[in-house]
Amino acid sequence: MNEPFVDIDLHGMRTDEAERVLEKAVKDAGPGTYQIRAIHGYNRGTALRDMIYDSFRYNSKVKRVIPGDNRGITILVLKELY
């Protein structure tokens, strides 16, 4: 996977499933991938959002974990845009 911005839809997944999907996406991200946008939803997605922050903020390939443009998205920044 070498897209600059990758969207991953986590709707309907349990936290352990979503964590595996995101771990694989981070591992498979190529040198041209800047961000992975985890789309988890808001009403029922808060457990997924919390898991993303807890599991990926200390990942060596993830520079930072930030909220997206809406509350149902969390962004894993792998590489700065500038």
N, C-alpha and C positions, 0 to 999 in steps of 0.2 A: 504494500500500500504506500503510494508516494504522492497522494493528493495533498495539496497545501492545507485544506480545511476538510475534516472528516466529520460527518454527522452520524451518530449512532442512536437509534431509537430504542429506549429501554422500557417502554410502556409494557405493562403486563408481566415483567420479569420480577422474580424474587431477588433480594439483595445479593445472594450468593451467585445466582446466574448472571446478574448484571456485572458483578465484580469480575467474573471470569471473562466475559465479553470485553470489558474495558481493558483488562490486563493483556489480553491477546492483541487488542488494537494498539495499545502503547508499545508492546513488544514488536509488533509488525510494522510500526510506523517508520517510513523511510526518512532519509535526511532532508527531504523537501516538505515534510509535514510540520506545519506550524501549530495547529490546534486540533483537538478532538472535542467536538461539542456533544455532550451527553444529554439527550433529550429524555427527561424522566417524568415530566408532568409536575403539576403543583399540588393538587388536592391529595392525591395518593402517592406522590413522588417524593415526599419529604424524607422517607426512610432511605430511598436511593440517593438523594442528595447528601444526606449525612454520611452514608457509606462512602461516597465518592471523596468527600473531604477527608474523612478519616483514613481511607486506604491509599490515597494517591498524593497527599500533600508531602510525603517524605519519599516518594518514588524517585529514583535517581534520574529517570528520563523526563520527569515532569518538573518544569521550572516553577510553576505555580498553578493553583486551582482558584478560579474566579467565577463569580456568578455571571450568567448570560444576560442577554437583553431583557428576558422575562424570567419570572421566578421558576419556570419549569425547565430551565436549561442551566447546566453547569459546564464550564469550559476548562479543559486540561491544556495548559499552555506548554508545549514541548520546545518551542523555539520562538524567540522574539521576532517580531516583524521587521524591525529596523536593524 
